[in-house]
Amino acid sequence: MRYISTRGGTPSVDFEGALFSGYASDGGLFMPEEIPQLDRETLKQWSTLSYPALVMELCSLFIDPELIPKKDLKGLIGRAFSRFRHRDVVHLSRLKNGLNVLELWHGITYAFKDLSLSCSGQFLQYFLEKRQKHVTIVVGTSGDTGSSAIESVRGAKNIDIIVLLPLGLCSKIQELQMTTVIEDNVHVFGGRDCMGTLWGGEGILS
């Protein structure tokens, strides 16, 4: 699987290249060069899978086994969801009158972003350990992105994370989730009158 920029101005990259690039060099977002087609029988089989097992199947479509063998991928996904409070990770609550509510708040920070960032953190660490490299992640946040990003890489030896937050403009619980983490690789800074273009974006520096 190769990934191309939405603006079409850069060469294609593999999953690892897209993961560490953030935005493409032409300012676009990376997307799959081809969208996998799923038949009805596959969807029927997947309908009985647990959430981690479903994530495993989906990731296998977009990550070449030469980059992350399936055995390693399964371990990474298992570790990504190991801190979720509900055994199903994502729980479907069936209410009265046919109303269903999909609960996405069982991650460590109660934000839906825990679902994706917990996996991203594992993928980053996997490649960094394999390449024996270090990166610094810079995050500008208005709340949930910062705390989820911190939890995804806290304690990682090959990653430092710098989080910039606007003081007084996050919810109190989100601010505390970021400012009370005591880890050598976590660096949180707050500022006022700083709601510029940085907030809401993430970047990776080598």
C-alpha positions as CSV (number, residue, x, y, z in Angstrom):
1,M,0.0,0.0,0.0
2,R,1.3,3.4,-1.0
3,Y,0.1,6.8,0.1
4,I,-0.2,10.0,-2.0
5,S,-0.8,13.6,-1.1
6,T,-4.3,15.1,-1.6
7,R,-2.6,17.9,-3.5
8,G,-0.7,15.5,-5.8
9,G,2.6,17.3,-5.6
10,T,4.8,14.7,-3.8
11,P,6.0,11.2,-4.6
12,S,4.1,8.4,-3.0
13,V,5.3,7.0,0.3
14,D,4.7,3.8,2.3
15,F,2.9,3.6,5.7
16,E,6.0,4.4,7.7
17,G,6.7,7.5,5.5
18,A,3.2,8.8,5.9
19,L,3.2,8.2,9.6
20,F,6.4,10.2,10.2
21,S,5.6,12.9,7.6
22,G,2.5,14.4,9.1
23,Y,1.5,16.8,6.4
24,A,2.9,16.1,2.9
25,S,5.6,18.5,1.7
26,D,3.1,20.1,-0.6
27,G,0.8,20.9,2.3
28,G,-1.7,18.1,1.5
29,L,-2.7,15.1,3.6
30,F,-1.6,11.6,2.8
31,M,-4.3,9.2,1.7
32,P,-4.2,5.6,0.3
33,E,-3.3,5.4,-3.4
34,E,-6.1,2.8,-3.7
35,I,-9.1,2.2,-1.5
36,P,-9.4,-1.6,-0.8
37,Q,-12.7,-3.1,-1.9
38,L,-14.5,-5.4,0.5
39,D,-17.1,-7.9,-0.5
40,R,-20.3,-8.7,1.3
41,E,-19.0,-12.0,2.7
42,T,-16.0,-10.2,4.3
43,L,-18.2,-7.6,5.9
44,K,-20.4,-10.4,7.2
45,Q,-17.5,-12.1,8.8
46,W,-16.1,-8.9,10.3
47,S,-19.5,-8.1,11.9
48,T,-18.8,-10.7,14.6
49,L,-15.3,-9.5,15.5
50,S,-14.3,-7.7,18.6
51,Y,-13.2,-4.1,18.1
52,P,-9.4,-4.9,18.5
53,A,-9.8,-7.7,16.0
54,L,-11.6,-5.5,13.6
55,V,-8.8,-2.8,13.9
56,M,-6.3,-5.6,13.2
57,E,-8.1,-6.6,9.9
58,L,-8.4,-3.0,8.8
59,C,-4.8,-2.1,9.5
60,S,-3.7,-5.2,7.6
61,L,-5.3,-3.6,4.5
62,F,-3.2,-0.4,4.8
63,I,0.1,-1.6,6.4
64,D,2.3,-3.9,4.3
65,P,3.4,-7.0,6.3
66,E,7.0,-6.3,5.2
67,L,6.8,-3.1,7.4
68,I,4.9,-4.6,10.3
69,P,4.4,-8.4,10.3
70,K,0.9,-9.5,11.3
71,K,2.2,-11.0,14.5
72,D,3.8,-7.7,15.5
73,L,0.8,-5.8,14.4
74,K,-1.5,-7.8,16.6
75,G,0.8,-7.2,19.6
76,L,0.9,-3.4,18.9
77,I,-2.9,-3.2,18.7
78,G,-3.3,-5.2,21.9
79,R,-1.0,-2.9,23.8
80,A,-2.7,0.2,22.3
81,F,-6.1,-0.8,23.9
82,S,-4.8,-2.4,27.1
83,R,-5.5,0.7,29.2
84,F,-9.2,1.1,28.1
85,R,-11.7,0.7,30.9
86,H,-14.2,-1.4,29.0
87,R,-13.4,-4.9,27.9
88,D,-15.0,-4.2,24.4
89,V,-12.9,-1.0,24.0
90,V,-15.9,0.5,22.0
91,H,-19.2,-0.5,23.5
92,L,-22.6,-0.4,21.7
93,S,-25.4,0.5,24.2
94,R,-28.8,-0.7,23.0
95,L,-31.5,1.5,24.4
96,K,-35.3,1.5,24.0
97,N,-37.2,2.0,20.8
98,G,-34.2,0.8,18.7
99,L,-31.9,3.6,19.7
100,N,-28.3,2.6,19.8
101,V,-25.4,4.6,21.3
102,L,-21.8,3.8,20.4
103,E,-19.6,4.6,23.4
104,L,-16.2,6.0,22.4
105,W,-15.2,7.4,25.8
106,H,-13.6,4.3,27.5
107,G,-10.0,5.4,26.8
108,I,-7.7,6.8,29.4
109,T,-8.6,10.5,28.7
110,Y,-12.4,9.8,28.0
111,A,-11.9,11.3,24.5
112,F,-12.7,9.5,21.3
113,K,-9.2,10.4,20.1
114,D,-7.7,7.8,22.4
115,L,-8.9,5.2,19.9
116,S,-6.6,6.4,17.1
117,L,-3.8,8.0,19.0
118,S,-3.2,4.9,21.2
119,C,-2.5,3.0,18.0
120,S,-0.4,5.8,16.4
121,G,1.8,5.9,19.5
122,Q,2.4,2.2,19.3
123,F,3.3,2.4,15.5
124,L,5.7,5.3,16.1
125,Q,7.5,3.4,18.9
126,Y,7.7,0.3,16.8
127,F,9.5,2.0,13.9
128,L,11.7,4.1,16.2
129,E,12.9,1.2,18.1
130,K,13.5,-0.7,14.9
131,R,15.5,2.2,13.3
132,Q,17.1,3.2,16.7
133,K,16.0,6.8,16.1
134,H,14.3,9.5,18.3
135,V,11.7,12.1,17.4
136,T,10.1,15.1,19.1
137,I,6.3,15.5,18.6
138,V,4.9,19.0,18.8
139,V,1.2,19.4,19.5
140,G,-0.9,22.5,19.6
141,T,-4.2,21.7,21.3
142,S,-7.5,23.2,22.5
143,G,-8.2,20.2,24.7
144,D,-8.6,16.6,23.9
145,T,-5.8,16.1,21.3
146,G,-3.1,17.1,23.8
147,S,-4.1,14.7,26.6
148,S,-4.7,11.8,24.2
149,A,-1.3,12.4,22.5
150,I,0.5,12.5,25.8
151,E,-1.1,9.3,27.0
152,S,-0.2,7.5,23.7
153,V,3.5,8.1,24.1
154,R,4.1,8.8,27.8
155,G,7.3,7.1,29.1
156,A,8.5,6.2,25.6
157,K,12.3,6.2,25.3
158,N,12.5,7.2,21.7
159,I,9.9,10.0,21.7
160,D,9.6,13.4,23.4
161,I,6.3,15.2,23.2
162,I,5.9,19.0,23.6
163,V,2.3,20.2,24.1
164,L,1.2,23.8,23.8
165,L,-2.1,24.7,25.3
166,P,-4.1,28.0,25.7
167,L,-4.5,28.6,29.4
168,G,-8.1,29.0,30.5
169,L,-9.5,27.9,27.2
170,C,-9.5,24.1,27.8
171,S,-11.9,22.4,30.2
172,K,-10.4,22.0,33.7
173,I,-10.2,18.2,33.4
174,Q,-8.4,18.4,30.1
175,E,-5.9,21.0,31.4
176,L,-5.2,18.8,34.4
177,Q,-4.8,15.7,32.3
178,M,-2.0,17.5,30.5
179,T,-0.3,19.4,33.3
180,T,-0.2,16.7,35.9
181,V,1.7,14.0,33.8
182,I,5.1,13.5,35.4
183,E,7.3,11.8,32.7
184,D,10.7,12.7,31.5
185,N,9.5,12.7,27.9
186,V,6.4,14.9,28.4
187,H,6.8,18.7,28.2
188,V,3.7,20.9,28.6
189,F,3.6,24.6,28.1
190,G,0.6,27.0,28.6
191,G,0.1,30.5,27.2
192,R,-2.4,33.2,26.9
193,D,-3.5,35.1,23.8
194,C,-1.9,32.4,21.7
195,M,-4.8,31.1,19.6
196,G,-2.9,31.4,16.4
197,T,-2.5,28.9,13.5
198,L,-0.6,26.4,15.6
199,W,-3.5,25.3,17.8
200,G,-5.2,22.2,16.6
201,G,-2.3,20.9,14.6
202,E,0.3,18.2,15.3
203,G,3.8,17.8,13.9
204,I,6.8,15.4,14.2
205,L,10.3,16.7,14.3
206,S,13.3,14.3,13.9
